[in-house]
Amino acid sequence: MRSRRWLTLGIGVKRYLLLIFLGTVVLALAMAMFLAFVYRTIDIPGPAGTVVYYLTLQFLAHPVRELTVGALGLIIAASGAFLLGRSVLSVVVDPKDDLAEILYQNRRLQRGPRVVAIGGGTGLGVLLRGLKAFTNNITAVVTVADDGGSSGRLREELGLMPPGDIRQCLAALADSESLMQDVMEYRFSRGQGLQGHSLGNLLIAAMADLNQGNFERGVNDLSEVLRVRGRILPSTLTDVRLAAQMDDGSIVRGESRIRSAGKPIARVLIEPRYVAANDEAVKELLAADMIVLGPGSVHTSVLPNLLVGDIAAAVRASNAVKVYVCNVATEPGETDGYSLADHVTSLTSNVGPGLFQYTLVNNFTNLGVQPGSGSRIVECDPAVQVELLDTGVQAVMADVVDHNDPRHHDSVTLAAALMELYEEASQKTPTPLAAGAARY
């Protein structure tokens, strides 16, 4: 199986091996021409002539002589190339790893679709872990409205953009994900000033400080250190705060206070209201093959990005396949009692219609969430699907729930369902859009 992978088209190895082979042949031809000249023009007498006679295989007929020398040269060259390659690559690749498989997978991932995921929190990290098995062309557009915990303290004490959501993306997209997850999520349980801080947040703060306070450049440098696959971009580089207007008309300010307010949320907003989007995030959205909104907290992870005006405008203007991933379960204090339609309406009522053509919904609802968690599984009946279709949004059903924790998605099945949806949707011909809506 290992040897067969070297024959796979497109991994960028055989063409270079052929080039080396051709160069060797030309060099050998030049050597042969020189030796033929010596052989024909110089007569070597005595015992030395006998030695030359046997070394040049003159006792063999001509076709056999050339084939014997050629086979010997091929064996020597192949052995040398193999030993050299093993010696050099042992510094970079574990000898137990299948190099051909690594090259094949790397080429396949480089040719994967350009996917931009918009959100924050745990949900975005779950999505990114799955996506990196299908493509290296991943961009995470992340909210920077967090004001609680370690992120909130760094924000207040250092004037730093909140690093918490970006930290989770770095861990999810790192090459050594399992190790990085432990490192980046480690929290100090003691120590004056350190207690409660996440190590990942402190690393981001340090990298920003090393770049003269440039937060985005610090994140990029840390991404290189962790060998992150893809890009992680804040949706805006402006200091923004999240606020929510409740059903009773009251205003709650601060992301960390919204969920604990215990009131139904009517709409959310950012302060200041009009801020510039991160130019790099806008470019990635316009160039994307697929844009994924969520999963994650609708009001505190997904919407804060879309409330940055140019981000929502770029999503609408993009020719990408656009999908909203609905949460598999409701979130206490934020989406209590929400149906699929309520999740979709939360986005469209705050930002307007036309943001996405599809919503991906979990259809395995036989699992129950842990009693006392305050959550319940989000279901989608046929009537809701028809209702959404009338607004230009097609509900796509798939088993994407984590069977061990029904409050969250499963990374692998979620990413696989999205890639299947992308393949099908990208082959369809767009139909005329309804007013303010997008449909395929």
Summary of the structure (lengths in Angstrom):
residues: 440
radius of gyration: 30.0
end to end distance: 41.1
largest distance: 113.2
contacts: 1405
relative contact order: 0.09
helix: 49%
strand: 12%
